[in-house]
């Protein structure tokens, strides 16, 4: 994967004349990446906000197994956002040297590997949870919980951070490119093969197998549901069981869509990348350049897997739509309350200014009246005095 990322870096920093000669690469390097970051970033931020709310976390703790996957979706959205930030730095490298700096090159490559691993194994984790919920629905609440899911999610992050830590010491900047050190080139080459097996081959086999079992089990559940409810004589238990199974089925279909979309989006890059690392010798293989070009374009499509989950939740997740609508309603009310409070504050200040001006005017008038009143009394006395003198 290091070679593919380096190819992306080099393509993103090539000369404008080369971009004009290759319209497709120009589109991917200058337009596609930016659109992907904007569209995917906005969606991931909403996913983080919705799944990070305290009300959702409280609901997850007390509502049972169908909500135990939320920690995986929450941390996956954070991981996808970090990956999109790296993609933004890749797009920005078309204009500014952002990536080819000591430390930044190693950290961005390291985070890229970590995010790829998290994306794959979080998909395995919540697919395995739904498989267990479908196969053994009556005991699932005893094994699946929000706390256990969070611990497993953090354990996957910790393992990925430790496993790929070798990249921080074996990568350096060479000829304006993130490249393996000469003494570690053989090691990074074999680790790339192991990484492709761990991140692509094993997750693909596991996810496809589990999805097939889930689909078969859902069909059997649908056939046996009427028979089960007919044996249960309590009407209240029938309603509860129908509601529980309906919620579990909706969540299962949502996560089945997420995992299947992941498989479809990542399949071209996974196949070509693994094939190139395993079977192609660059010195002797004639079509190595063609394979590298196909690998580059399939890698661009692979980026979509880090930006698509929000829109899948919107289309297939009714609960997510309700929570998102509630968030917008609450935000609108908070904004209205804030504007209303601001208007009240401004009106109070305006009234205080008017009262202050009125008080100053009254004080000024009172001062003038107090000054002129004794003078008028003196004039009145003087007038009376002269009047009396004239009478005498």
C-alpha positions, 0 to 999 in steps of 0.5 A: 500500500505504501507504493500506491500512496506514494503514487497518489502523492506523486500524481497529485504533485505533478506538473500542470502540463501533465494534468492537461494531458491526462484529464482523468487524473486531473479530475481525480487529483483536483476535483474528485478528492475535494468533493469526497472530503466535503461530502464524506466529512459532513456526513461523518460529522453528523454520525459522530454527533448523533452517536455521541449524544448522551441520550443515545448512549443511555438508550444503548445501555438499556435497550438491548442487543440491537443497539450494542453496535453503536460504539463501533459505528461511532468510532468508525466515523471518527476513524473515517474522518481522520482518513478524510483529513489525510485525503484533504492533505493529499489534495492540498499537496497539489498546491502546497507541500504539506505531506513531504515534511519530516514527521508528517510523512510518517504520521500520515502513512501510519494513520492511513494503515491504522484507519484501513485496519479499523474500517475492516475489523469494525465491519467484521465486529458488528457483522459478527454481533448481528450474526449472533443476534440472528442465530441465538436471539434469546440469549443475545442480551446476556452476551452483547452490551454497549460496554463490551462493544466499546471495550472491543472497539478500543481493543481493535484501535489499540492493536492497530496502533501497536501493529503498524508502529513499525512504519514510524521508524522504517519510512523516510522522505526520499526524492520528495516521496514517502519511501522505505529506508533501504535497510528496511525495504525488504521488511516493508515489502513483506509487511505490505503482503501481510497487511493485504492478507489481514486487511483484505483477504481475511475480512472478505472471507469472514464477512461474506461467510457471515452475511450468507449465514445471516441472509439464510437465517433471516429467511428461516426466521420469517418462515417460522415467525408465524408458527412461534407466535401461534404457540405463544398464547399471551397477546402482550408477549406476542406484541413484544416479540413482534416489536423486538424482532422487527427492530432487530431485523431492521438493524440487521438489514442496515448493517448488512447493507453497510458490510455489503457496500464495503465489500463492493467498494473495496473489492477492485482495489483489494484484488488488484493490490493483493495480486500485484504484491503477491505475483507481479515482479516489476522487473520482468512483468510486462504489464506492471505499468497497466496493473499500477494504473488500475491499482491507482484508479481502484484506490481512488474508488476505495476512498469512498468506503470512508465517506458513504456510511452516513448516507446508508444510515439515512436511506436504510436506518429509520432510527438514525433518521429520527435521531437526526430529525430530533437533533435538527429540531433541537438545534433549531429550537436552541437557535431560536431561543438564543436569537430570542434571548439576544433580542430581549437583551438588546431591547432591555439595553435600549430601554435602559438607554432611553430611561437613562436619557430621560432621567438626565433630561429631567435632572437637567430641567429640575436644576434649571427650575430650581435655579430660576425659582428663587430669582422669580421670588426676588423679582416678585418681592421687588415689584411689591415693594415698588408698588407699596412705595408708590401708594405711600 
